[in-house]
Amino acid sequence: MRRKSFRDMQCPIARGLDRVGEWWSILILRDAFRGSRRFDEFQDSLGIAPTILTKRLNALVEAGLLSRQRYSDHPPRDEYVLTERGHDFRPVLLAMLAFGNRHFPPDRQSVRIVNTATGEAVDPVLVDPKTGMPVAGPGYAVETTPLKSRA
């Protein structure tokens, strides 16, 4: 059964989910941030079937989150590197990490975000770059505005 595409929806959340909203894709991006680049590295980490991994990697390349770079001609082998768009997904992964630790913790917290200078654990916060204020706080709302015509 083919899933519904959200690619042309007006909602930016839906459009983003169309590109990365499948759990294997998010886990592949997680592993790419951890330094995985090659097919076998992703497969070993995730225990994913090769056919599914191939489809997900191709979709992430098509969506512009990863780029394919040839590292061997004989046999032909590619590695997958985060693009600028892929790097922009990092705050989403950090927010998911914090959400999972807060609401679905394992028996012991095994993954956390730390300040590398102090070693102290931190929680990610989305802030307004102009004011430094948390966007989830008072004074901020999500609004829908009409798009201008592309004529």
C-alpha positions in Angstrom: 0.0 0.0 0.0 1.4 3.3 -1.0 1.4 6.1 1.6 -0.2 9.5 1.0 2.1 12.2 0.0 2.1 15.5 1.9 4.6 17.1 -0.5 2.1 19.7 -1.8 0.2 20.5 1.5 0.3 24.1 2.7 1.4 23.0 6.2 5.2 23.1 6.6 5.1 20.3 9.2 3.3 18.1 6.7 5.8 19.0 3.9 8.7 18.3 6.2 7.2 14.9 7.3 6.9 14.0 3.6 10.7 14.1 3.4 11.7 12.7 6.8 8.6 11.5 8.6 9.3 7.8 8.2 11.1 6.4 11.3 13.9 4.7 9.3 14.7 8.0 7.6 15.0 9.8 11.0 17.2 7.0 12.4 19.4 7.2 9.3 19.8 10.9 9.8 20.6 10.3 13.5 23.3 7.9 12.5 24.7 10.3 9.8 25.1 12.9 12.6 27.0 10.3 14.6 29.4 9.9 11.7 27.9 7.0 9.6 28.4 7.5 5.9 28.5 4.1 4.3 25.7 1.6 3.5 27.1 -1.1 5.7 27.5 1.3 8.6 23.9 2.2 8.5 22.8 -1.4 8.0 24.9 -2.6 11.0 23.7 0.1 13.3 20.0 -0.2 12.4 19.6 -3.9 11.5 17.5 -2.7 8.5 16.8 -4.8 5.5 19.0 -3.8 2.5 16.1 -3.1 0.2 14.5 -0.7 2.8 17.8 1.0 3.5 18.4 1.5 -0.2 14.9 3.1 -0.6 15.3 5.3 2.4 18.8 6.5 1.4 17.5 7.3 -2.1 14.6 9.2 -0.7 16.9 11.2 1.6 19.2 12.0 -1.3 16.2 13.0 -3.5 14.9 15.3 -0.6 18.3 17.0 -0.5 19.1 15.9 3.1 22.0 13.6 2.1 24.3 13.7 -0.9 25.7 10.6 -2.6 29.5 10.7 -3.1 31.4 7.9 -4.9 34.4 6.5 -2.9 35.1 3.4 -5.0 34.8 2.8 -8.7 35.6 -0.9 -8.6 33.3 -2.1 -7.3 31.1 1.0 -7.4 30.4 2.2 -3.8 28.9 5.4 -2.5 28.9 7.1 0.8 26.1 9.4 2.1 27.0 12.8 3.5 24.7 15.3 5.2 23.9 18.4 3.1 23.2 21.9 4.5 19.5 20.9 4.5 20.4 17.7 6.4 22.5 19.7 9.0 19.4 21.9 9.5 17.6 18.8 10.8 19.9 18.5 13.8 17.7 20.7 16.2 14.8 18.4 15.4 16.8 15.4 16.4 18.0 17.1 19.6 14.4 18.0 20.5 13.3 14.4 19.8 16.1 13.2 22.0 15.0 15.5 24.9 11.4 14.5 24.4 12.2 10.8 24.5 14.3 11.2 27.6 11.7 13.2 29.4 8.6 11.2 28.5 9.8 7.7 27.6 13.0 7.2 29.6 14.8 3.9 29.5 15.7 2.2 32.8 18.7 4.5 32.8 19.3 7.6 30.6 21.9 6.5 28.1 21.9 9.4 25.7 22.0 13.0 26.8 23.0 16.4 25.5 25.9 18.0 27.3 27.8 21.3 27.3 31.2 20.2 26.1 33.0 22.8 28.2 31.4 21.9 31.5 30.1 18.4 31.0 26.7 19.5 32.4 23.6 18.0 30.9 21.4 20.5 29.0 17.9 20.6 27.4 17.5 22.1 24.0 15.3 25.2 23.8 14.1 26.9 20.7 14.7 30.6 21.1 14.0 33.7 19.1 17.4 34.8 17.8 16.6 38.5 18.2 15.4 38.4 21.8 16.9 35.1 23.2 13.4 34.3 24.6 12.1 30.7 24.4 9.6 30.5 21.5 7.5 28.1 23.5 6.9 30.8 26.1 4.3 33.5 26.4 4.3 36.1 23.6 4.8 33.6 20.8 2.1 31.9 18.7 1.8 29.9 15.5 -0.2 31.8 12.8 -1.2 31.0 9.3 -0.6 33.7 6.7 -1.7 33.5 3.1 1.1 32.8 0.6 1.9 35.4 -2.1 1.2 34.3 -5.6 4.2 33.0 -7.6 3.1 34.7 -10.8 
